[in-house]
Amino acid sequence: NSIDHLTMAEGNMSMSDLLPLVAAALNDEAAADAAKELATAREERDTSHKVEVLRAINDGDDKVYEDGETIVYGSALFEDGQYHPRNEDDWKIQLNKSRNICRLEDLRDCHICVGGGIAIASLDELSNESHGWVNGDETDHPDLDGDACSIKIEFCPQSTILTFFIRGWPEAEWKAVMEEEDAYAEHDIIPFLVENVAVQYPEAIVEFKSIKFSAKKIHGALKRLLSSKRKEVVRADRDRRMAERNWQEVVEFVESYLQARGILSEHHQTRMILGILWIKGFKTRTEANDDVILRFIAACEQSPGVFDSDDGEEVFTTLMQYLREQFGSDQDDHMEES
C-alpha cells in the first residue's frame, strides 16, 4: 500500500505537508481499482460476444457438472466477422486457434457456442436435415496444405456451416473416400469420422477454422452487436464486392455476345462500349438491361466506324453521335468528360 510507505522518517513534516501525499496515494489506488474493474468488464463483454467451439468434460454420462472443465478449441468475436466474399447473404467468422488440441476421437463432445457457452449446435448427433461432407483440398482457407483435409458441416434449419481441418488422416485415404460414392452418408459423417477414421488414425487431430451464419438468421445480432463504425465498414466492403461482381457479369456478357456475333473488336472498341454502359448506369444484368445492351451493340454494328475502324477517336466520335441521337445534346458535355 502506498500509504504504508509514509513512515515516521518524514516525522518532521507537518500534517498539511502530508495531506497531498495521502491524497495522491489514494488516487493511485482508486485508479488501479478502476483499471481492474474496466479490464474485468471488457473481458466479460468480450466473452458474451464470442463465438466459440468448445468441449465440456464430464465423466461420460449425460449429467451436467457445473464444476466440469470446459476446453475452448477456437473462438472469435462475433463483430470481427465479415460478409462472405462470394456470398453476401452469409456472415463468416474466422476462428482463432487456441493452444488446446482437439483429437478427432473427441469430436462428438464439441459444440458451437455463443454468449459465453450457450450451445447453438452440437457435433454429437446431426439431425436428418443436417449434413456434412469431405471437402479435401477444396477450401477458401489459405493455410490448407497437403497434410490436412477440409471438412464442412451444415446444421439445418439454421444454415450454420462449420469448417474444420483434419490433420493426421493420410491424403491417399481421404481422396479415396471422396472418390467412393457410398463411403459415408452425409448426415452420418460425424460417426464415420469418429468410429472409422479416428480408430484407424488415433493421432488425428482437428483444427476448427470458421463458422458461417446465414445473415438473415442473425439480422438482430448484426444490428445490435456491431458498432456503427464497424457496420459502416463491413457494409461498404460488401457493397463494393457486389458491385464489382455485378459489373464483371456485364463485361462477360458483352464480350461473349460480341464473340458469338463473330465481331473481333479491338480492345479500345470493347472498352469504349463498356465505358458508355457504365456511365449510363447499366452496371448490373437484368432482363431490361440486357435488352438495352443488346440493342446498343446492334446499333453499333450498323454504325460505320465502330467495329470496322482501328481508330479509337473515330469509334468514340461514332458512339457520341449515337448518344446524341438517343439522349439529346444535353448529354454531350457529361459523356465527353466521363
C-alpha positions in Angstrom: 0.0 0.0 0.0 1.4 3.4 -1.0 0.2 4.9 2.3 2.3 2.4 4.3 5.4 3.9 2.8 4.8 7.2 4.6 6.9 6.3 7.6 7.9 8.3 10.7 11.1 9.2 8.8 9.1 12.0 7.5 8.0 13.0 11.0 9.4 16.4 10.7 6.8 17.1 8.0 3.6 18.9 9.1 0.1 17.4 8.6 -0.6 19.9 5.8 2.6 18.7 4.0 1.4 15.1 4.3 -2.1 15.6 3.0 -1.2 15.9 -0.7 0.9 12.7 -0.5 -2.0 10.8 1.1 -4.4 12.2 -1.5 -2.1 11.1 -4.3 -1.7 7.6 -2.8 -5.5 7.2 -2.5 -5.9 8.5 -6.1 -3.4 5.9 -7.3 -5.2 3.1 -5.6 -8.6 4.3 -7.0 -7.1 4.5 -10.5 -5.7 1.0 -10.2 -9.0 -0.4 -8.9 -10.9 1.4 -11.7 -8.5 -0.1 -14.3 -9.0 -3.6 -12.9 -12.8 -3.2 -13.0 -12.6 -1.9 -16.6 -10.5 -4.8 -17.7 -12.9 -7.3 -16.0 -15.9 -5.6 -17.6 -14.2 -5.7 -21.0 -13.3 -9.4 -20.6 -16.9 -10.2 -19.6 -18.2 -8.2 -22.5 -15.9 -10.0 -25.0 -16.9 -13.4 -23.6 -20.5 -12.6 -24.1 -19.8 -11.6 -27.7 -17.7 -14.6 -28.6 -18.5 -17.4 -31.0 -16.6 -20.5 -29.8 -16.1 -24.2 -30.4 -15.6 -25.8 -27.1 -15.7 -29.2 -25.4 -17.4 -29.8 -22.0 -15.7 -32.5 -20.0 -17.6 -34.9 -17.7 -17.4 -38.5 -16.6 -19.1 -39.8 -19.8 -22.7 -39.8 -18.8 -25.5 -37.3 -19.5 -25.3 -35.4 -16.2 -24.1 -31.8 -16.2 -21.4 -30.9 -13.8 -21.1 -27.2 -13.1 -17.5 -27.6 -12.0 -16.6 -29.7 -15.0 -13.7 -28.4 -17.2 -14.5 -26.5 -20.4 -11.9 -26.6 -23.2 -12.0 -23.9 -25.9 -10.6 -25.0 -29.3 -11.3 -22.0 -31.4 -13.0 -18.6 -30.8 -13.5 -15.1 -32.2 -15.6 -12.1 -31.5 -18.9 -12.0 -33.5 -18.3 -8.5 -34.7 -14.9 -9.5 -36.2 -16.7 -11.5 -38.9 -17.4 -10.2 -42.4 -19.8 -10.8 -45.2 -18.6 -13.8 -47.2 -16.5 -12.7 -50.2 -18.5 -14.8 -52.6 -21.9 -14.8 -50.9 -23.1 -11.6 -49.2 -26.0 -13.4 -47.7 -23.6 -15.1 -45.3 -21.7 -13.8 -42.2 -18.3 -15.6 -41.9 -16.2 -15.7 -38.7 -12.6 -16.9 -38.9 -11.8 -18.7 -35.6 -8.6 -18.1 -33.7 -6.8 -21.3 -32.9 -6.2 -21.9 -29.2 -3.3 -23.8 -27.6 -5.7 -26.7 -26.8 -5.6 -29.7 -29.2 -8.8 -31.5 -30.2 -8.3 -35.1 -31.0 -10.6 -36.5 -33.7 -12.0 -39.1 -31.4 -13.3 -36.2 -29.2 -15.3 -34.5 -32.0 -18.6 -35.7 -30.7 -18.1 -33.7 -27.4 -17.7 -30.4 -29.3 -20.3 -27.6 -29.5 -20.7 -24.3 -31.3 -21.5 -21.8 -28.5 -22.3 -18.1 -28.2 -22.8 -15.8 -25.2 -20.1 -17.4 -23.1 -21.2 -21.1 -23.6 -24.8 -21.3 -24.9 -24.7 -24.2 -27.4 -26.4 -23.4 -30.7 -25.2 -26.5 -32.5 -23.6 -29.8 -31.3 -21.5 -32.3 -33.1 -22.7 -35.3 -31.0 -25.6 -36.0 -33.3 -26.7 -34.4 -36.6 -30.4 -34.1 -37.4 -31.8 -35.6 -40.6 -31.7 -32.2 -42.2 -28.1 -31.5 -41.2 -25.3 -33.0 -43.2 -21.5 -32.8 -43.8 -19.0 -33.7 -46.5 -15.3 -34.3 -47.0 -14.1 -31.3 -49.0 -10.4 -32.5 -49.2 -8.3 -29.6 -50.5 -11.2 -27.6 -51.8 -11.5 -24.7 -49.4 -11.2 -20.9 -49.3 -8.8 -21.1 -46.3 -5.2 -20.3 -47.5 -3.4 -22.2 -44.8 -4.6 -25.6 -46.1 -1.7 -27.8 -47.0 -1.2 -31.4 -48.2 -1.2 -32.7 -44.6 -4.8 -31.5 -44.0 -8.3 -32.4 -45.2 -11.1 -29.9 -45.1 -14.5 -30.9 -43.7 -17.7 -28.9 -43.8 -20.8 -29.5 -41.6 -24.0 -27.7 -42.3 -26.5 -27.5 -39.4 -30.1 -27.1 -40.6 -32.5 -25.4 -40.4 -30.2 -22.6 -39.1 -28.0 -22.8 -42.2 -24.9 -22.6 -40.0 -21.8 -24.1 -41.6 -18.7 -25.2 -39.6 -15.4 -25.7 -41.4 -12.5 -27.6 -39.8 -9.4 -29.4 -40.9 -8.3 -32.9 -40.0 -4.6 -33.5 -39.7 -3.1 -37.0 -39.5 -5.5 -38.5 -42.0 -3.3 -39.6 -44.9 -4.1 -37.8 -48.2 -4.4 -41.0 -50.1 -7.1 -42.2 -47.7 -9.3 -39.1 -47.7 -9.0 -38.9 -51.5 -10.2 -42.5 -51.8 -13.2 -41.6 -49.6 -14.1 -38.6 -51.8 -14.0 -40.9 -54.9 -16.1 -43.6 -53.4 -19.8 -42.7 -53.6 -21.1 -44.8 -50.7 -18.1 -44.2 -48.3 -20.4 -42.4 -45.8 -23.9 -40.9 -45.6 -23.8 -37.1 -45.4 -26.0 -37.0 -42.3 -23.8 -39.6 -40.6 -20.4 -38.0 -41.3 -19.6 -37.5 -37.6 -20.0 -41.2 -36.7 -17.9 -42.0 -39.8 -15.1 -39.7 -38.7 -15.1 -40.8 -35.1 -15.8 -44.5 -35.4 -13.8 -45.2 -38.6 -11.1 -42.6 -39.3 -10.2 -41.8 -35.6 -10.0 -45.6 -34.9 -7.6 -46.1 -37.8 -5.6 -43.0 -37.1 -5.8 -42.3 -33.3 -3.3 -39.4 -33.6 -5.5 -37.5 -36.0 -6.4 -34.0 -34.7 -9.0 -31.3 -35.6 -8.4 -27.6 -36.3 -11.6 -25.5 -36.3 -11.3 -22.8 -38.9 -14.5 -20.9 -39.4 -18.2 -20.6 -38.7 -20.6 -19.2 -41.3 -24.1 -17.9 -40.4 -27.0 -17.0 -42.7 -27.2 -13.2 -42.4 -31.0 -13.4 -42.5 -30.9 -15.7 -39.4 -28.7 -13.3 -37.3 -30.1 -10.0 -38.5 -30.7 -8.8 -34.9 -27.2 -9.7 -33.8 -25.7 -7.8 -36.8 -27.7 -4.7 -35.9 -27.0 -4.8 -32.1 -23.5 -6.3 -31.7 -21.7 -4.3 -34.4 -20.7 -0.7 -33.6 -21.9 2.0 -36.0 -18.4 2.3 -37.4 -18.0 -1.5 -37.9 -21.4 -1.7 -39.6 -20.3 1.1 -42.0 -17.1 -0.7 -42.8 -18.5 -4.2 -43.5 -21.5 -2.9 -45.4 -19.3 -0.7 -47.6 -17.0 -3.7 -48.3 -19.9 -5.9 -49.1 -21.5 -3.4 -51.4 -18.2 -2.8 -53.2 -17.7 -6.5 -53.8 -21.3 -6.9 -55.0 -20.8 -4.0 -57.5 -17.6 -5.5 -58.8 -19.1 -8.9 -59.3 -22.2 -7.4 -61.0 -20.1 -5.3 -63.4 -17.9 -8.3 -64.2 -21.1 -10.2 -65.3 -21.9 -7.3 -67.6 -18.4 -7.4 -69.1 -18.5 -11.1 -69.7 -22.0 -10.8 -71.2 -20.8 -8.1 -73.7 -17.6 -9.9 -74.6 -19.4 -13.3 -75.1 -22.1 -11.7 -77.2 -19.5 -10.0 -79.4 -17.7 -13.3 -79.9 -20.9 -15.1 -80.7 -21.7 -12.5 -83.3 -18.3 -13.0 -84.8 -17.2 -9.5 -84.0 -13.5 -9.5 -83.3 -13.4 -6.0 -81.9 -10.2 -4.2 -80.9 -9.6 -3.7 -77.2 -10.4 0.0 -77.4 -13.7 -0.7 -79.0 -14.9 -3.0 -76.3 -13.6 -0.6 -73.6 -15.5 2.2 -75.2 -18.8 0.3 -75.3 -18.3 -0.9 -71.7 -17.4 2.6 -70.6 -20.6 4.1 -72.1 -22.7 1.4 -70.5 -21.0 2.1 -67.1 -21.6 5.9 -67.4 -25.2 5.4 -68.4 -25.7 3.2 -65.3 -26.1 -0.3 -66.9 -23.9 -1.9 -64.3 -25.9 -5.0 -63.5 -27.5 -7.7 -65.5 -31.3 -7.6 -65.5 -33.7 -8.6 -68.3 -34.4 -5.0 -69.1 -30.7 -4.0 -69.0 -29.7 -7.0 -71.2 -32.3 -5.8 -73.8 -30.9 -2.3 -73.8 -27.3 -3.6 -74.0 -28.1 -5.8 -77.0 -29.9 -3.0 -78.8 -27.0 -0.7 -78.2 -24.5 -3.2 -79.6 -26.8 -3.8 -82.6 -26.8 0.0 -83.2 -23.0 0.0 -83.0 -22.9 -2.8 -85.6 -25.0 -0.7 -88.0 -22.8 2.4 -87.5 -19.8 2.6 -89.8 -16.7 3.4 -87.9 -17.3 1.4 -84.7 -16.3 -2.2 -85.5 -14.6 -1.6 -88.8 -12.2 1.0 -87.5 -8.8 0.8 -85.8 -9.0 4.4 -84.8 -10.1 4.9 -81.2 -11.0 8.5 -81.8 -13.3 7.6 -84.7 -15.0 4.9 -82.6 -15.6 7.5 -79.9 -17.0 10.0 -82.3 -19.4 7.5 -83.8 -20.6 6.4 -80.4 -21.1 10.0 -79.3 -23.2 10.6 -82.4 -25.4 7.6 -81.4 -25.8 9.0 -77.9 -26.8 12.4 -79.2 -29.5 10.8 -81.3 -30.7 8.7 -78.4 -30.5 11.1 -75.5 -30.1 14.6 -76.9 -27.3 17.1 -77.0 -27.6 17.8 -73.2 -25.6 14.6 -72.6 -22.6 15.7 -74.7 -20.6 17.5 -72.0 -21.1 14.9 -69.3 -20.4 12.0 -71.6 -17.3 13.5 -73.2 -15.8 14.4 -69.8 -16.5 10.9 -68.4 
